[in-house]
Amino acid sequence: MTQKSRIHKKSKAWMNEHVNDHYVQKAKAEGWRSRAVFKLMEIDDKDHLLKPGMAVVDLGAAPGSWCQYAVKRIQPGGRLFALDLLEMTPMHGVEFIQGDFREDEVLRRLEEALAGRAVDLVLSDMAPNMSGIAMSDQARVAHLAELTLEFCRDHLKPGGNLLVKVFQGSDYQELLKAVKEAFASVAVRKPAASRDRSAETYLLARGKR
């Protein structure tokens, strides 16, 4: 079998699984933009992250299911700032910036939108385009998580919280150590909607030092 045939077979299997996925069907039935909403929903139910009046930043927001859920939970008085490289259909109550989080100009635009307001919670479900090479993908996800942590150092208020997607791999322990140094407590969450075979987990960090 050629590499092209293997890739085609793999993508066809993924598509079949995706279409038949319980969470995909549930998201469609309930009007959510993607199945990812159930990951945030489960964590919020357990850990009570989102509260009225909060300023929240959602990194890697597209297509917007986390925004859909979060924007309702932070009212009245809350503000939600979303950022993604991809386009996102506008949503009431969400201030969206399209651009690459790794670029200074994009971060500057986000800082301008914040207008000096300290952030209560940073959400990051960011992931790079996956190459299928585990070591490379893990390193790229770890890099995005490191940038998210850097953003938290600059913009998250003292005592603020972070929920960030990470992959368990060679960089995981080093990243976990850095998060523990920046926050009072860190817990690991693996929501039911995360596929079993996926290496993704979420670090829930509370109480920025």
N, C-alpha and C positions, 0 to 999 in steps of 0.2 A: 504494500500500500504506500502510495506517495505521501509526502508531507502535506500536500494540498488536500488530498483525500482524507487524511487523518483530521486535519483542522475542520474540514467540512462536516465530517461525521461527529466530531466533538461539539461543534456549534449547533448542529441539528438536535443532538441529544440534550444540550442545554436549553434550547428553545422549547422542546417538548416538555422538559421538566418545569420550565418557567410558566408555560401556559397552564399546566395542571397543578401548579403550586397553590396550596391552600391560602397563603397570605396574599398572593397575586389576585386570586379570585375575590377574597374578602375586601381588599383595597378597592378593587373595581366596583364591587357591590355597594360600598360605603362612600364612594366618591373621593377617595384619597389618591394623590398623584403617583404614589408608588408604595410597594410593600414595606419599604424602610420605615414608614411611620410606626409600625407595630413595635419596632426596636425601641424607639424613643418613648412610646406610650407605656411599654412594660417597665422601662427604667424609671420613668416619672411616677408611675403608680407605686412603685416600690420605694423610691428615694425622695419623692416630693421636690423635684428640682425647680419646677416652674411655678411662679407665684405672681399675683397681680402687681402691677407697677414696676416690674423688672425691665432693665435694659439688657437685651439678649443679642448676641452676635452668632449667626449661623454660617459657618464656613463650609463651602462645598455644598451649597443649598439645593441646587437644581436636581430633580425637577420641582422640588418644593414641598414634599409631604411633611417634612419636619416643621417647615414654616407654617403649613396649614394647621398643624396641631398646636404649635407653640404660641402662635399669635392670639389664639383664643384663650389660652391659659394665663397670659400675662395681662389681660384686660380686667378692670379698667386701669388706664394710666401707663401701660407698658409700651415699650418701643422695640421693634425687631429689625435688625440690620442684617441683610443676607448678602452673601458674596459667592460667585461661582464663575469659572472660566466659560461655562456654557450659558446659553440664553435661558431665561426662565420666564414663563408667562406671568405677567404682573398679578399681584395679589393684594387685596385691600389690607392696609395696615402694615405692609412689609416694604421696607426701603431697600431696594435691590441694587447692587453694583455688579456689573459684569466685568470680569478681568481676572488675570492670573495673580493669585495670592502671593506668589513668590516675587512679584515686581513691586518696587518701591512706589511707583506712581499709583498703583491700585490701592496699596495700603494708605497712601496719602489721601486718596478720595474717601476711603472708609473713615479715616481720622477726621476729615472735614465734616462728614455726615454725623459723626458722634458729637462734634462741636464741644469737646471737653467733658462730655458726660461719661462718668465711670461706668464700666460694664459689670453687671451682676453675674452673668453666666455666659460662657463661651461654649457653643456646640460645634463639633467638627466631625462630620461623616465623610470627610475628604478622602478620596482615593485616586491615584494616578490611573491612566490607561494601562491595563494589565498586559504584560508581555507573555505571561505564562511561565516565565522563568522565576521560580519561587524566590531564590536568593535576591535577584534584582528587584522584584516586586516588593519584597519585605523591606529592602533598603529604601526604596522610594516612598513607601508609606511611612516609614520611620522618619524620613526627612520632613515630610509634611507635618507629622506630629511634633517634631522639634520646632518647626516654624510656628505652629499653633501655640506651643508653650512660650515661645519668645513673644508672640503677640499678647499672651496673657500677662507676661511680666510687665509689659508696657501699658496695657489698657484695662486689665481686670482689677476691680477694686480690692483692697485688702479684705479678706474674708469671702471673696467671690469664689465661684465654682467653675469647673471645667468638665465636659464630657467629650472624650476624643477617641476616635477609632484607631486601633493599632493592630498590627499583625504580629503574632508570636513567631519570632525568628531570632537571628543572631544579634540584632540590635535591641531586642526587647528589654533585656535586663538593664542595659545602660539607660534606655529611655525611662523605664520605670523608676530608676534611681533619681534621675533628674526631676521627674514629676514629684516624687516624694520629698525632695529637697525644697521644692517651691510651694508645696501645700501641706496643710496640717494632717490630712488623712487621704488615703487613696484606696479605692476598692476596684475589683475587676468584675465586670458584668458581661455575661454572654446571653443575650436575650434569646428567647425561643425562636424568633423570626430569623436569627442568624443561621444560615445553613450549616448543618453538622460538619460537612467536610471543609468549610471555610476556616481559615486560620484567624479570622478577625475576632477581636474582642474589643471591649470598650473600657477605658480607664475613667473612673469617676473620681475626680479630685476635688476635695472640699477644703475651704478655708485657706485661700491664698495668703501666704506669709507676707 
